[in-house]
Amino acid sequence: MVENFKISARQFSILVILFSIGSAILVIPGIMAQEVKQDAWIAAVIGTGIGLLLVALYIAVGRMFPTKTLVEINETLFGKWLGKAVSLTLVLFSLYSTAGLLFYVGSFLTTQIMPDTPIEAIHTLFACILIMGIRLGLEPLARSAELLFPFFVFLFIVLVASIFLPPVQFKFENIQPVFETGIKPMIHAVFLFTSIFSLPLIVLLMIFPVSVNQPKAAEKKFFFGILIGGICLIIIIALTILVLGADSSARQTYPSYLVARKLNIGDFLQRIEAIMALMWIITIYFKMAFFFYATVIGLAQTLNMKDYRPLTLPLGMILVSLTLLIFPNVVQKATFDKEIWPLYASTYGLVLPILLLAVNVFRKKIHQK
């Protein structure tokens, strides 16, 4: 093992909630509104149900070898060399996902909060914080998530409650008529939602169940975490459309942030978008942290290293450079997220676990014969 730290089932559930919300809390309302307009919340409900099925799939993979990470399972089932090859592609997937999230951080902060700051400076500073967290290890990360989670819950409640305080900011007409979009756009929207919300959870098999104190309790917490994360996103999507309308939401890159900016409580408390920004920074940091953790631990285990920490700094430097190279602008990133990312995420979030289960069943039958 590269790391022997253990976390509790409760900490694991908090990590699942923060990971599943991640960047989606800001970007997914606009993406969904572009596809199915005012029916975006319905697609989110269906996508959350599919997320629960995917969690059942990941739990089944984890039960096969409860003392091994996903990288070690690959080598056990596929053999040494093929398993290492698959694991290296998984490492690249995690690194690429981290770079995409880091791009969102820089893009959001430079366009919405600090327009005069070079995006390279934000990428570098955030990457330094990311490297620091990974070098400290899994247990400190889980404890920090446990400490910050109540703040996230409080800010989320404040944001939702502010929308319902007078003067009323929303119109029920914005989500009508219901089921206006066709079946094909709805299927595509559900696929997009699932690719952002639940398919990336495959990287959590690098810590589940091998790094959790109570694996059986953690299975229930896995379902609980994805359900709570899905409910939060459903609420955010519905409120965004209620306040802005489907057309306006579809035109915005960060529509939920615009909702927070428009809030006006009694002509006294206005422009509370800092709440949304703080919520998003908390969730996206932990999503980035566990993508990067999967990258570093996965590469260390593939190379049979005893300590992963020497890899954190060079991989962090590669991460910053990769972010600047592969995502030149927001338009290119948005096109990638809609057209390529769903298939890319499905390869590892759906095809790989099904293939692992099938190979395990086949190997058992061979041994029985």
N, C-alpha and C positions, 0 to 999 in steps of 0.2 A: 504493500500500500504506500502511496505517495504521502497521504495525510491520514492521521488517525483520529481527527476530531469528530465528535458526535454532537448532533443537535436533537432537540426534543420534537415530538410530533406537533406541538403547538407552534413552535418556531417554523417548522416546515410548512404548516398551513398558511402562516403569515407570508412566507416567501412565495408560495404559490399565488396568493392573492396579489401581491405587489408585482410579481413577474407577469401574470396574465393581464393585468391592467396596463403596466408599462407605458409604452408610447401610444397605445391605442386610445387613451383617454383624451388626447388632443387631436389625433389625425383621423380616427376611424369614423366619427360622425360625418365628416365631409366626404370620405370615400364611399360610405354607405348611401348617403343622400344622392351622390352622382349616379348610383346604380338603380336604386328603387325609390328614390324621392321620399315621400312621407311614410312609406312602409319600411323604412330602415330599421325601426325598432322591432318589427316582426322578424326580419332577417336575423337580428341580434338574438332574439329569443330562440329561434331555431338553431342558430350557431352555438348557443350555450348548451342546448341539449346534445348536439353533436360533440361538444367539448367533453361532456360527461362520459360519452361512449369512448372517446379517445383516452380519457384517464383510465377507464377500465382496461383498455388495451395496454397502456404503459404499466399498469399494476401487474398485469399478466406477464409481461416481459421481466419485470423486476422479481417476480416470484420464482422464475426459473433458476436464477443464481443470486440469491439474496445477499451474498457476501462479495459480489463483483459489481463494478461499474459497467456502464454501457460499452466502453472500450474493451474491457476485459471479457465481456460477454461476446463481443465480435470475434475476438481471438479464440475463444473457447469453441464457438459454433462453426466459424468459417475456416478455422485453421490459422496457423501463425502468420503466414505471409498475406493471404487474402484478407484475414482479419485486420492486420495492420494497415493494409491499403484502404479498407472501408473506414477504419478509424481516422486515418489521415484526411479523408474527404469530409468526415464529420467535424474534424478540427477546423478545416477550412470553412465549413458552413457556419460554425460558431464564431469564428473570427470575422467572417463577412457580415454576419448579423450584428456583431458588436460595432463594426465600422458603420453600418447603416444607422444604428441608434445614436452613435456619436455624431454623425452628420446631422441628425434631427436636433440634437442639443445645440450645435453651433448655429444651424439655420434659424431655429426658434429664437435664441437669445439675440442674434445679430439683427433679425428683422423686427422683433417685437419689443425688446427691452433695451438692448445696448447696440444701436445701429452703427455707432462710430468705432466699435471694437472689431479688430480683425478676427475673422473666423478661425484662423490658425491659432491664435492665442487661446481662444476658448477651448478648441480641441485639445491643445497641449495641457492646459490646466486641468480639464476634466479627466484626461487620460492619466495624469499624475495621481489624482484622487482615486481613480479606478485601480491603478497599480498598487497604491498604498493599501487599499482594502483587500486585494487579493493576496498580498504578501502577508498580511496579518492572519489570514486563514478563514476557514468556513465558520468556525464557532463565533469569532468576533463579528463577522458579517451578519450572522443570524441574530446575535444579541442586539446589534444596532438596528436591525429591521424590527425587532420586538419593541425597542424603545421608540422608534419613529412611527410605528403603525398607529398608535392612538392619536398622534397629531394628524396623520392622514385622514383617519375616521372623523375627527373633529372638523377639519377643514372641509371635508366632503359634505358633512351635515350642514355646516354653515352655508356653503354654496347652494345646496338644494333648497334649504329653508329660505334663503334670500330671494329666490325666484318667486316664491309664493307670497312674500310679504307685499303689502300695498306700496306704491301703485303696481298693479298686476302687470307682469312683463310678458305673459304668454297668451296665445290664442289657440283654443281647441280646434279652430277651423284649419290650422296649419297641418294637422295630421289627418285630415279628411280629404277625399274619401279613402276608406280603408280597403286594402287589397286591390288598388287600382292598377298596379303594375302586373305584368304577366308572369308566368311560371319561369320562363327562361331567365329574365333579369333577376328574379328572386333567387334562383339556384346559384347564379353567378355571385350575387351579393353574399349569400350564405358561405360560399366557398372562400370569398375574400375575407370575410369576418373570421372564419375558422383558421385561415392561414396566418392571420395576425394574432389571434387570441389564444388558440389552443394547440396548434401543431408545433410551435416552438417549445412546448413543454417537454419534448423529447429530451432536451439537454438536462433536465432535472434528474434523469436516470443516472447522471454522474454522481448524484448524492443520495438518490432513493433506490432501494432501502438501505444501502450499505452504510450510510453515514447518519442514519436516524436511530435514536435509542429504542423506540417502540415501533417496529415496522408495521404491525397489525393496526395499531392506532393511527399510524401515519397514512395508511390506505384510506381510512375514513376521512382524515383531514385533507387528503388530496382531493376527494370529491367535494368536500366542504369549501376548500379554497377556490376551486374553479367555479363553483356555483356562486359564491359571494362576488368574485371578480366579474362574472358574467352579469349579475344583477346590477353592479355598479355601472358597467358599460351600457346596459339597456337603459338605465335611468339617465345617463349623460346624453345618449343619442336621442331619447325621447324629448328631453328638456331642450336640447339644442334646436330640434325641429319645431317644437312648440314656440320657442322665442323668436328664432330667426326665420323660420319657414324652410321648406325643402330646397327651393331654388337658391336662396341666399346661403344656406349651409353648403350646398354643392359647390359654390363658387369660392369658398374660403379654404385655405390650407389648414388653418387651426380654428374651426368654427366654435368649439367649446370655449376657447379663450376669448373670442369676441363676445360670447354670451356673458361671461363674467365682466367684461369691460362695459357692457350696456346696463348692468344692474344699477338700480337707483333706489335706495331704501329711505323713504321719507325725505327726499332731497337733502339728506345729511350724509349718509354713507354711500359713496359712489365709487365706481371704477375699482372693484375689488378683484381685478384680474390677477393680482399678486397671489391670491389664494389658489387659483388654478395653476399658476406657474409653480408654486411651491409643491402642490400635490404632484404635479407631473415630474418635477425634478426628483422627488423621493422615489416614485415608482420606476422611472426610467433608469435611475442609478442602479437599483437592485436588479433590474432586468439585464442591464449591461454587465453588471458584476458577475452574474451567473452564466451569461454567455461567455464572458472572458475567462471565468473560472473553468468552464467546460473546455475551453481552448487550451489553457495552460495545463490542467491536469490530464486532459486527453493526450496532448503531445508528450508530456512527461511519461505517462504510462506506455505509450506506443514506443518510446525510445528506451524504456526500461530504466528510467532515472529514479533515484531514491528521493530526490528533493526537486520540487517544481519551481522554487523561488528564483533560481538563476535564469529561468525563461521569461519571467514577468517583464523585466525592463526591455530586452530586445523585441519581444512580442508587442509591448506597448508602443515602442517606436515604429514598428511596422504598422500597427493599428492607425496611428496618426497619419502616416504617409498614405496608407490605403484609403482612408476616409477622403483625403484631398484628391486622390487619383480617380477613384471609381465613381464618385458622385460629384460631377462638376457643377450641377445646379439642381434646384428644387424640381423643375419640370422633369428632368431625367430620372430623379429619384421617384417621383410620383408615377411615372410610366412604368418603371421597374416594379414598383409595389403592386400595380394593378395587373400587369401582363406576365411577369416572369416569377415574382416571388411566390405566388400560390403554388405553382408547379414545383419550384425549388424546395419550398417548405414541405410539400407533400412527399417528396422523395425520402426525406429523413423522418418526418413526423408520422407518416402513414405506411409507406412501402417498406422501410427498414424494419420497424417492429413486427409487421406481419410476416416478413421474410424470416426474421429471427425465430418467431413462433413456429413457422412451418419447418424450418431446418431442425429445430429442437424435437418436434414430433417425429420427423423422419429419422433422426439419429436414434431416438428411443426405440422405434420399430426395428431398426437394424440391429441394435443391441439385444432386443428380445429374440430375434431370429437366431 
